[in-house]
């Protein structure tokens, strides 16, 4: 997946500029982003502070790790069930 050239802090700063009165079109031209990107950022980061964005990123990372652990354990369980089925 391609990484954005803007971090969460920068994105929140751009959204605060929009809240201060700049139009979305002006911001898109200024920062070289598309309208779709701007509105996607607004839906994800709208109303957030930098600390909130960091917490969100940490929670997403933890969720990713937990999903990976769950998938690995389910694979182990299915392997064990298959082996037990053959033995009996």
N, CA, C and O of each residue as an XYZ file, in Angstrom:
352
protein
N       0.834     -1.169      0.000
C       0.000      0.000      0.000
C       0.888      1.245      0.000
O       1.877      1.315      0.729
N       0.530      2.195     -0.805
C       1.321      3.414     -0.945
C       1.130      4.319      0.268
O       0.009      4.518      0.737
N       2.227      4.861      0.765
C       2.162      5.767      1.906
C       1.962      7.192      1.434
O       2.445      7.587      0.372
N       1.255      7.944      2.224
C       1.013      9.342      1.918
C       2.264     10.159      2.213
O       3.041      9.816      3.104
N       2.453     11.230      1.470
C       3.595     12.085      1.758
C       3.292     13.023      2.916
O       4.165     13.769      3.359
N       2.068     12.988      3.405
C       1.660     13.801      4.550
C       1.392     12.906      5.749
O       0.724     11.879      5.629
N       1.914     13.296      6.901
C       1.654     12.574      8.139
C       0.355     13.045      8.774
O      -0.284     13.981      8.295
N      -0.022     12.383      9.854
C      -1.269     12.745     10.520
C      -1.261     14.188     11.010
O      -2.271     14.886     10.918
N      -0.124     14.631     11.527
C      -0.032     16.000     12.034
C      -0.255     17.014     10.909
O      -0.950     18.015     11.088
N       0.344     16.738      9.749
C       0.187     17.647      8.612
C      -1.242     17.642      8.095
O      -1.782     18.688      7.735
N      -1.853     16.462      8.058
C      -3.231     16.348      7.583
C      -4.161     17.143      8.497
O      -5.037     17.867      8.025
N      -3.965     17.005      9.798
C      -4.802     17.737     10.748
C      -4.584     19.241     10.593
O      -5.527     20.024     10.715
N      -3.347     19.641     10.325
C      -3.070     21.058     10.071
C      -3.786     21.571      8.840
O      -4.317     22.682      8.844
N      -3.803     20.771      7.785
C      -4.510     21.153      6.562
C      -6.007     21.282      6.832
O      -6.653     22.216      6.357
N      -6.549     20.344      7.594
C      -7.979     20.406      7.910
C      -8.307     21.605      8.796
O      -9.396     22.169      8.692
N      -7.379     21.999      9.662
C      -7.602     23.190     10.489
C      -7.591     24.451      9.628
O      -8.318     25.404      9.909
N      -6.760     24.458      8.571
C      -6.786     25.587      7.635
C      -8.153     25.685      6.973
O      -8.675     26.780      6.765
N      -8.727     24.536      6.644
C     -10.066     24.522      6.045
C     -11.076     25.075      7.046
O     -11.973     25.835      6.680
N     -10.925     24.688      8.312
C     -11.820     25.199      9.340
C     -11.660     26.694      9.561
O     -12.594     27.368      9.995
N     -10.470     27.212      9.259
C     -10.218     28.643      9.428
C     -10.809     29.478      8.299
O     -10.849     30.705      8.394
N     -11.262     28.835      7.240
C     -11.938     29.603      6.202
C     -11.457     29.372      4.787
O     -12.104     29.850      3.856
N     -10.370     28.675      4.574
C      -9.926     28.398      3.203
C     -10.834     27.356      2.571
O     -11.315     26.449      3.250
N     -11.067     27.484      1.286
C     -11.928     26.518      0.606
C     -11.144     25.228      0.325
O      -9.913     25.209      0.321
N     -11.893     24.177      0.096
C     -11.278     22.888     -0.183
C     -10.481     22.937     -1.480
O      -9.405     22.346     -1.571
N     -11.001     23.638     -2.484
C     -10.306     23.728     -3.768
C      -8.961     24.440     -3.624
O      -7.968     24.020     -4.219
N      -8.927     25.515     -2.837
C      -7.673     26.238     -2.612
C      -6.648     25.355     -1.909
O      -5.472     25.346     -2.272
N      -7.101     24.614     -0.903
C      -6.187     23.731     -0.170
C      -5.661     22.611     -1.061
O      -4.490     22.239     -0.977
N      -6.525     22.083     -1.904
C      -6.100     21.007     -2.801
C      -5.032     21.505     -3.769
O      -4.053     20.806     -4.030
N      -5.218     22.694     -4.293
C      -4.209     23.274     -5.177
C      -2.912     23.564     -4.431
O      -1.822     23.286     -4.931
N      -3.037     24.120     -3.241
C      -1.867     24.518     -2.450
C      -0.999     23.312     -2.091
O       0.228     23.384     -2.162
N      -1.638     22.205     -1.706
C      -0.894     21.033     -1.243
C      -0.761     19.934     -2.293
O      -0.111     18.919     -2.040
N      -1.353     20.114     -3.445
C      -1.220     19.149     -4.526
C      -1.928     17.834     -4.274
O      -1.395     16.765     -4.574
N      -3.133     17.913     -3.720
C      -3.923     16.711     -3.456
C      -5.233     16.800     -4.233
O      -5.629     17.875     -4.683
N      -5.888     15.670     -4.382
C      -7.169     15.666     -5.088
C      -8.305     15.983     -4.121
O      -8.146     15.914     -2.903
N      -9.450     16.330     -4.692
C     -10.625     16.590     -3.861
C     -11.018     15.344     -3.078
O     -11.389     15.428     -1.908
N     -10.934     14.191     -3.731
C     -11.306     12.942     -3.067
C     -10.421     12.684     -1.855
O     -10.906     12.257     -0.807
N      -9.127     12.943     -1.997
C      -8.207     12.755     -0.880
C      -8.562     13.693      0.257
O      -8.586     13.283      1.417
N      -8.836     14.945     -0.063
C      -9.181     15.910      0.974
C     -10.414     15.465      1.736
O     -10.419     15.503      2.966
N     -11.458     15.043      1.038
C     -12.697     14.661      1.711
C     -12.544     13.342      2.468
O     -13.211     13.127      3.480
N     -11.667     12.456      1.982
C     -11.389     11.228      2.722
C     -10.675     11.560      4.028
O     -10.993     11.000      5.077
N      -9.710     12.473      3.958
C      -9.024     12.921      5.174
C     -10.018     13.561      6.136
O      -9.976     13.313      7.341
N     -10.908     14.382      5.599
C     -11.868     15.075      6.459
C     -12.784     14.089      7.169
O     -13.130     14.286      8.334
N     -13.181     13.021      6.467
C     -14.051     12.035      7.110
C     -13.299     11.229      8.161
O     -13.885     10.810      9.159
N     -12.002     11.009      7.944
C     -11.229     10.207      8.892
C     -10.686     11.032     10.048
O     -10.753     10.597     11.198
N     -10.152     12.210      9.766
C      -9.464     13.007     10.773
C     -10.217     14.258     11.201
O      -9.704     15.025     12.016
N     -11.412     14.487     10.677
C     -12.154     15.702     10.994
C     -12.461     15.812     12.479
O     -12.984     14.874     13.080
N     -12.136     16.953     13.071
C     -12.402     17.180     14.491
C     -11.378     16.578     15.429
O     -11.549     16.648     16.646
N     -10.326     15.993     14.903
C      -9.307     15.364     15.742
C      -8.176     16.323     16.060
O      -7.898     17.266     15.319
N      -7.550     16.058     17.158
C      -6.296     16.723     17.501
C      -5.162     15.747     17.177
O      -5.409     14.580     16.873
N      -3.934     16.226     17.243
C      -2.782     15.390     16.909
C      -2.691     14.199     17.853
O      -2.378     13.090     17.418
N      -2.957     14.409     19.130
C      -2.879     13.302     20.098
C      -3.924     12.230     19.787
O      -3.659     11.038     19.943
N      -5.106     12.655     19.350
C      -6.144     11.693     18.978
C      -5.706     10.854     17.783
O      -5.963      9.651     17.733
N      -5.044     11.496     16.820
C      -4.579     10.774     15.629
C      -3.515      9.748     16.015
O      -3.495      8.640     15.479
N      -2.637     10.114     16.938
C      -1.619      9.158     17.383
C      -2.259      7.968     18.082
O      -1.841      6.828     17.879
N      -3.273      8.227     18.906
C      -3.984      7.138     19.580
C      -4.666      6.233     18.565
O      -4.636      5.009     18.692
N      -5.283      6.847     17.552
C      -5.950      6.073     16.507
C      -4.959      5.174     15.785
O      -5.244      4.003     15.532
N      -3.799      5.718     15.455
C      -2.779      4.934     14.753
C      -2.295      3.773     15.626
O      -2.096      2.665     15.128
N      -2.103      4.022     16.928
C      -1.673      2.961     17.839
C      -2.740      1.875     17.953
O      -2.416      0.688     17.981
N      -3.998      2.271     18.020
C      -5.080      1.286     18.103
C      -5.194      0.464     16.824
O      -5.437     -0.742     16.883
N      -5.022      1.107     15.668
C      -5.066      0.370     14.406
C      -3.930     -0.638     14.319
O      -4.122     -1.749     13.827
N      -2.748     -0.260     14.794
C      -1.603     -1.174     14.788
C      -1.849     -2.353     15.724
O      -1.556     -3.497     15.375
N      -2.389     -2.077     16.914
C      -2.694     -3.150     17.859
C      -3.752     -4.085     17.287
O      -3.651     -5.302     17.440
N      -4.762     -3.529     16.633
C      -5.813     -4.330     16.020
C      -5.245     -5.228     14.927
O      -5.643     -6.386     14.798
N      -4.308     -4.689     14.138
C      -3.680     -5.488     13.082
C      -2.919     -6.665     13.676
O      -3.002     -7.781     13.164
N      -2.176     -6.423     14.757
C      -1.411     -7.497     15.403
C      -2.331     -8.559     15.983
O      -2.060     -9.754     15.862
N      -3.429     -8.121     16.621
C      -4.364     -9.078     17.202
C      -5.045     -9.927     16.131
O      -5.254    -11.123     16.333
N      -5.390     -9.325     15.002
C      -5.988    -10.091     13.908
C      -5.013    -11.128     13.369
O      -5.408    -12.240     13.019
N      -3.739    -10.760     13.304
C      -2.727    -11.699     12.825
C      -2.574    -12.861     13.802
O      -2.481    -14.014     13.381
N      -2.548    -12.564     15.114
C      -2.456    -13.625     16.116
C      -3.657    -14.554     16.049
O      -3.508    -15.772     16.147
N      -4.844    -13.989     15.884
C      -6.050    -14.805     15.789
C      -6.003    -15.721     14.577
O      -6.353    -16.897     14.674
N      -5.575    -15.198     13.444
C      -5.493    -16.015     12.232
C      -4.488    -17.144     12.405
O      -4.741    -18.268     11.973
N      -3.354    -16.860     13.032
C      -2.351    -17.901     13.256
C      -2.870    -18.968     14.210
O      -2.638    -20.156     13.989
N      -3.570    -18.564     15.270
C      -4.092    -19.552     16.212
C      -5.192    -20.392     15.570
O      -5.284    -21.590     15.838
N      -6.031    -19.780     14.721
C      -7.066    -20.557     14.032
C      -6.437    -21.565     13.074
O      -6.953    -22.670     12.908
N      -5.342    -21.193     12.451
C      -4.634    -22.111     11.572
C      -4.053    -23.276     12.366
O      -4.118    -24.426     11.929
N      -3.488    -22.976     13.529
C      -2.955    -24.035     14.398
C      -4.052    -24.993     14.851
O      -3.859    -26.209     14.850
N      -5.196    -24.448     15.236
C      -6.311    -25.276     15.683
C      -6.792    -26.183     14.558
O      -7.049    -27.366     14.782
N      -6.916    -25.643     13.364
C      -7.396    -26.470     12.257
C      -6.385    -27.566     11.906
O      -6.770    -28.678     11.544
N      -5.093    -27.248     12.014
C      -4.059    -28.251     11.765
C      -4.124    -29.358     12.807
O      -4.018    -30.537     12.468
N      -4.298    -28.988     14.072
C      -4.392    -29.986     15.137
C      -5.636    -30.859     14.970
O      -5.573    -32.072     15.168
N      -6.756    -30.253     14.610
C      -7.977    -31.041     14.398
C      -7.796    -32.023     13.245
O      -8.259    -33.162     13.313
N      -7.134    -31.586     12.205
C      -6.890    -32.456     11.062
C      -6.002    -33.625     11.459
O      -6.258    -34.760     11.059
N      -4.969    -33.362     12.236
C      -4.064    -34.429     12.667
C      -4.752    -35.394     13.618
O      -4.523    -36.601     13.540
N      -5.590    -34.886     14.512
C      -6.317    -35.753     15.431
C      -7.326    -36.614     14.680
O      -7.554    -37.765     15.052
N      -7.915    -36.086     13.659
C      -8.878    -36.839     12.855
C      -8.232    -38.005     12.152
O      -8.865    -39.045     11.977
N      -6.991    -37.859     11.746
C      -6.290    -38.945     11.072
C      -5.878    -40.053     12.036
O      -5.840    -41.226     11.664
N      -5.574    -39.680     13.262
C      -5.107    -40.665     14.234
C      -6.218    -41.572     14.717
O      -5.944    -42.709     15.101
N      -7.443    -41.123     14.715
C      -8.532    -41.940     15.231
C      -9.216    -42.601     14.136
O     -10.173    -43.342     14.362
